[in-house]
Amino acid sequence: MTDLQPIDASIVIVSFNTRDILRECLQSVYRETTGLTIEIILVDNDSKDGSYDMVASEFPDVHLIQSGANLGFGAANNLAIEHARGRYIVLLNSDAFLHPNALQLGLRHMDETPNCGLSGGLLVGRDGERQPSARTFHSLHGDMIVYTGLAGKYPKSKFFGDFDRTWADPYEAAEVDWVPGAFCIIRPEVLAKVGGLFDPIFFFYYDEVDLCLRIKKAGYTVWYWPDVVVTHIGGESSRTLKSLEFSSKAAQIVGWRMRSTLMYYRKHHGGLRAWMAKWMEIALYSAVAMKNRNSPDPERKEKAKRNETLARLMKQAWADTNGGRVSPPRPW
């Protein structure tokens, strides 16, 4: 590649202690971008596992940036796109791998859909099982349906399956509300019109939801294209969460989600909705805890303890963000 060649895509990857899986990710990029002119910009979020040295040694063409701290997903991507020169910006998780022709098809779709500001594809696990790849914007009733488990119980219902669009044909392209940030293609000129890539108030979770909402408010569309297939390991591992002990690490991640929930609702729906989001979750967790607390069944007792912890975490998230008004200092 020379400086005179137009760059089809700037592929942006953020990594934090993912050395081995990151190597596999980069290998897939080089393998599946034949015929395209690309640049790869990688931000290492202060990894301690040798990720930076591995990339520098094995992939010398990568534009490697060392953040010096764990900036979080959004802020690290913001840092990377300052250096992007491609016709399109492609965000790719370090635990995601391109399938054959995925990028070529995605770029072609973008070229053929000039009003599309951002698009995503079909995410699958290593086993080929489909992951949620196109979603509806958050709402209080939609969140409650997900938290109560009704969304999973009635996936074919257009009402109960609304958030993850589980009622829809996953192999049919569609204009949607938002797509996960594990893989997405963005038109750079759109970012200038919506105030940039990710809002730095979100350290983890909701950054791509907020971005897609800003893009749609600006009059652009967001599309899901199922012929653009990407393997995503993170989504695969998240499915096992319910079977794991509710560890301190899991509680930390849930707390991050709750902080972002409150900030998202206050930013886009006002203080009352943020307050309602808080109490909706607290009421739900408290009710489940009360129902199971005095049961002789050890599993139900554990369920009560877990929900007591969730209620406490939401109260803490409200305090940490001053009711969704402020983002706590990084790293969370």
Legacy VTK file of the C-alpha trace (Angstrom):
# vtk DataFile Version 3.0
C-alpha trace
ASCII
DATASET POLYDATA
POINTS 332 float
0.000 0.000 0.000
1.209 3.495 -0.847
-0.045 6.839 0.350
-1.467 7.455 -3.149
-3.837 4.496 -2.951
-7.326 5.168 -1.580
-7.962 3.168 1.577
-11.157 1.139 1.441
-11.455 0.628 5.175
-9.780 1.587 8.421
-10.169 -1.444 10.675
-10.131 -0.355 14.307
-9.475 -2.881 17.069
-9.278 -2.285 20.819
-7.527 -4.900 22.936
-7.195 -5.418 26.673
-5.303 -8.532 27.802
-6.459 -10.634 24.834
-3.096 -11.584 23.282
-3.863 -15.056 21.944
-7.360 -14.326 20.695
-6.131 -11.003 19.293
-3.575 -12.869 17.182
-6.402 -14.969 15.737
-8.443 -11.829 15.073
-5.619 -10.157 13.159
-4.923 -13.305 11.189
-8.563 -13.359 10.077
-8.352 -9.722 8.984
-5.295 -10.321 6.804
-6.812 -13.536 5.439
-10.189 -12.040 4.550
-9.252 -8.643 3.126
-7.580 -9.819 -0.078
-8.353 -7.387 -2.880
-9.061 -4.519 -0.506
-6.780 -1.687 0.545
-6.965 -1.487 4.314
-5.221 -0.065 7.328
-5.411 -1.615 10.765
-5.353 0.665 13.806
-5.064 -1.118 17.131
-5.311 0.507 20.552
-3.837 -1.537 23.384
-5.674 -0.566 26.559
-2.634 -1.009 28.819
-2.570 -4.813 28.564
-0.318 -6.754 30.933
-0.163 -9.988 28.925
2.323 -9.025 26.213
-0.318 -8.098 23.646
1.487 -4.947 22.557
4.813 -6.712 21.992
3.110 -9.577 20.150
1.446 -7.216 17.683
4.602 -5.165 17.185
6.606 -8.315 16.471
4.174 -10.406 14.413
2.092 -7.729 12.658
4.464 -4.844 11.890
2.026 -3.230 9.420
-0.485 -2.540 12.186
-0.664 1.066 13.383
-0.236 0.290 17.076
-1.234 2.764 19.791
-0.481 2.225 23.465
-3.121 3.992 25.539
-1.206 3.951 28.825
-4.416 3.204 30.749
-7.613 1.214 30.385
-9.685 3.835 28.588
-12.667 1.582 28.067
-14.190 0.543 24.750
-15.553 3.869 23.561
-12.693 6.174 24.469
-10.105 3.804 22.992
-12.012 3.652 19.711
-12.238 7.451 19.728
-8.469 7.595 20.056
-8.020 5.230 17.124
-10.272 7.003 14.633
-8.232 10.184 14.963
-5.743 8.327 12.752
-8.242 6.691 10.366
-8.022 7.538 6.659
-10.356 4.963 5.098
-13.553 5.511 3.141
-15.194 3.533 5.914
-14.366 2.841 9.541
-14.784 -0.775 10.617
-14.959 -1.517 14.330
-13.918 -5.079 15.138
-13.626 -6.613 18.591
-10.362 -8.347 19.398
-12.430 -11.516 20.004
-14.162 -11.374 16.613
-13.136 -12.961 13.306
-14.233 -12.129 9.772
-15.816 -14.856 7.652
-14.990 -15.148 3.938
-16.133 -12.097 1.954
-17.670 -10.485 5.053
-15.894 -7.184 4.672
-16.228 -7.035 0.886
-19.989 -7.614 1.161
-20.344 -5.098 3.974
-18.547 -2.359 2.048
-20.590 -3.129 -1.062
-23.824 -2.797 0.912
-22.658 0.541 2.296
-21.785 1.792 -1.201
-25.231 0.759 -2.446
-27.069 2.344 0.521
-25.828 5.954 0.692
-28.189 6.940 3.506
-26.864 4.177 5.763
-24.718 5.732 8.463
-23.790 2.491 10.224
-24.311 -1.209 9.600
-23.640 -4.576 11.165
-23.783 -8.239 10.259
-24.716 -11.635 11.614
-22.725 -12.533 14.730
-22.218 -16.211 15.490
-20.313 -18.183 18.114
-17.567 -20.655 17.340
-20.255 -23.327 17.261
-22.125 -21.386 14.590
-25.005 -20.522 16.899
-26.515 -17.134 16.115
-26.042 -14.284 18.593
-28.254 -11.189 18.956
-27.115 -9.063 16.023
-29.827 -6.437 15.503
-31.730 -4.831 18.319
-34.422 -2.344 19.304
-33.675 0.753 21.377
-34.030 0.417 25.125
-37.326 1.292 26.780
-38.563 0.763 30.324
-41.121 -1.869 29.343
-38.651 -3.555 26.974
-35.973 -3.747 29.657
-38.466 -5.176 32.139
-39.451 -7.913 29.686
-35.775 -8.877 29.305
-35.003 -8.755 33.043
-38.006 -10.913 33.963
-36.988 -13.583 31.467
-40.169 -13.259 29.409
-38.145 -12.328 26.318
-36.380 -15.679 26.449
-39.566 -17.574 27.241
-41.491 -16.197 24.264
-38.851 -15.449 21.611
-41.249 -15.701 18.655
-43.596 -13.090 20.088
-43.243 -9.700 18.437
-44.058 -8.102 21.807
-41.888 -10.169 24.131
-39.096 -10.721 21.600
-38.899 -7.084 20.574
-35.526 -6.104 22.087
-33.419 -8.761 20.343
-35.844 -9.024 17.384
-36.005 -12.779 18.003
-39.331 -12.833 16.153
-37.673 -11.721 12.898
-36.073 -13.848 10.200
-32.335 -13.640 11.028
-31.459 -14.183 7.375
-33.432 -11.200 6.133
-31.706 -7.822 5.801
-33.462 -5.069 7.731
-33.260 -1.471 8.813
-32.945 -1.661 12.602
-32.419 0.535 15.649
-28.907 -0.567 16.597
-26.307 -3.277 16.116
-23.615 -4.514 18.536
-20.214 -2.849 18.425
-18.377 -6.178 18.103
-18.480 -5.523 14.353
-19.869 -2.533 12.525
-19.102 -0.373 9.501
-19.427 3.401 9.815
-19.486 6.165 7.247
-16.865 8.671 8.535
-18.645 11.793 7.273
-21.658 10.861 9.388
-19.596 11.055 12.568
-18.860 14.732 11.904
-22.615 15.366 11.881
-23.461 13.487 15.077
-20.727 14.783 17.354
-18.125 12.062 16.876
-17.945 8.334 17.496
-18.581 7.309 21.097
-19.737 9.528 23.945
-16.947 9.289 26.564
-19.455 9.177 29.430
-19.916 5.471 28.644
-16.943 3.438 29.857
-18.559 0.098 29.094
-22.008 -0.743 27.639
-24.477 1.486 25.787
-21.825 3.302 23.720
-23.001 1.755 20.441
-26.666 2.196 21.412
-26.081 5.891 22.004
-24.155 6.209 18.718
-26.866 4.527 16.660
-29.551 6.686 18.263
-27.600 9.842 17.385
-27.129 8.593 13.828
-30.843 7.915 13.387
-31.790 11.265 14.931
-29.541 12.890 12.306
-31.636 11.305 9.558
-29.446 8.333 8.633
-30.337 4.664 8.740
-28.800 1.685 10.548
-28.829 -1.628 8.689
-28.368 -5.302 9.527
-27.009 -7.514 6.714
-27.047 -11.268 7.442
-24.712 -12.195 4.589
-21.955 -10.328 6.447
-20.953 -13.007 8.977
-18.549 -12.564 11.897
-17.618 -15.038 14.630
-17.761 -13.369 18.046
-16.306 -15.194 21.033
-17.479 -12.753 23.717
-21.116 -13.362 22.968
-20.468 -17.086 23.175
-18.952 -16.889 26.640
-21.629 -14.514 27.954
-24.253 -17.225 27.471
-22.672 -19.203 30.329
-23.059 -16.398 32.876
-26.198 -17.844 34.436
-24.367 -21.046 35.332
-21.441 -19.288 36.942
-21.064 -18.206 40.526
-21.990 -14.548 40.900
-18.380 -13.536 41.431
-16.997 -10.140 42.342
-15.917 -9.718 38.720
-19.420 -10.480 37.453
-20.842 -8.023 39.977
-18.406 -5.368 38.774
-19.506 -5.817 35.161
-23.186 -5.708 36.126
-22.473 -2.505 38.050
-20.900 -0.988 34.942
-24.000 -1.899 32.943
-26.229 -0.262 35.538
-24.206 2.953 35.523
-24.467 3.154 31.755
-28.190 2.381 31.879
-28.819 5.345 34.150
-26.666 7.714 32.090
-28.300 6.592 28.850
-31.826 7.120 30.145
-31.016 10.540 31.574
-29.231 11.652 28.390
-31.939 10.573 25.960
-35.135 10.366 28.032
-34.663 12.692 31.008
-34.263 12.425 34.748
-37.678 10.902 35.425
-37.017 7.946 33.133
-33.608 7.428 34.729
-35.263 7.371 38.169
-37.922 4.956 36.908
-35.230 2.694 35.398
-33.527 2.548 38.787
-36.654 1.665 40.753
-37.908 -0.772 38.143
-34.794 -2.894 38.604
-34.663 -2.517 42.375
-38.329 -3.521 42.705
-37.847 -6.559 40.494
-34.725 -7.797 42.299
-36.237 -7.154 45.720
-39.392 -9.091 44.814
-37.391 -12.103 43.610
-35.209 -11.977 46.722
-38.239 -11.833 49.002
-39.889 -14.763 47.215
-36.856 -17.015 47.619
-35.230 -15.832 50.840
-36.972 -18.224 53.248
-37.011 -21.280 51.003
-35.326 -24.469 52.306
-33.972 -25.037 48.776
-30.261 -23.989 48.656
-30.581 -22.912 45.012
-33.488 -20.607 45.818
-31.606 -19.179 48.769
-28.662 -18.461 46.469
-31.050 -16.832 43.994
-32.298 -14.572 46.782
-28.753 -13.551 47.710
-27.910 -12.838 44.074
-30.940 -10.597 43.646
-30.223 -8.788 46.909
-26.783 -8.043 45.485
-28.314 -6.776 42.221
-30.621 -4.400 44.094
-27.656 -3.111 46.085
-25.599 -2.645 42.922
-28.308 -0.521 41.318
-28.507 1.712 44.388
-24.734 2.078 44.260
-24.828 2.857 40.525
-27.353 5.623 41.192
-25.051 7.118 43.819
-21.920 6.707 41.676
-23.468 8.565 38.727
-25.461 11.104 40.749
-28.642 9.754 39.234
-27.145 9.342 35.775
-25.756 12.880 35.649
-22.023 12.151 35.768
-19.624 9.457 34.617
-17.313 8.228 37.407
-13.542 8.659 36.862
-11.889 6.099 34.600
-11.149 3.242 34.777
-14.423 2.174 36.374
LINES 1 333
332 0 1 2 3 4 5 6 7 8 9 10 11 12 13 14 15 16 17 18 19 20 21 22 23 24 25 26 27 28 29 30 31 32 33 34 35 36 37 38 39 40 41 42 43 44 45 46 47 48 49 50 51 52 53 54 55 56 57 58 59 60 61 62 63 64 65 66 67 68 69 70 71 72 73 74 75 76 77 78 79 80 81 82 83 84 85 86 87 88 89 90 91 92 93 94 95 96 97 98 99 100 101 102 103 104 105 106 107 108 109 110 111 112 113 114 115 116 117 118 119 120 121 122 123 124 125 126 127 128 129 130 131 132 133 134 135 136 137 138 139 140 141 142 143 144 145 146 147 148 149 150 151 152 153 154 155 156 157 158 159 160 161 162 163 164 165 166 167 168 169 170 171 172 173 174 175 176 177 178 179 180 181 182 183 184 185 186 187 188 189 190 191 192 193 194 195 196 197 198 199 200 201 202 203 204 205 206 207 208 209 210 211 212 213 214 215 216 217 218 219 220 221 222 223 224 225 226 227 228 229 230 231 232 233 234 235 236 237 238 239 240 241 242 243 244 245 246 247 248 249 250 251 252 253 254 255 256 257 258 259 260 261 262 263 264 265 266 267 268 269 270 271 272 273 274 275 276 277 278 279 280 281 282 283 284 285 286 287 288 289 290 291 292 293 294 295 296 297 298 299 300 301 302 303 304 305 306 307 308 309 310 311 312 313 314 315 316 317 318 319 320 321 322 323 324 325 326 327 328 329 330 331
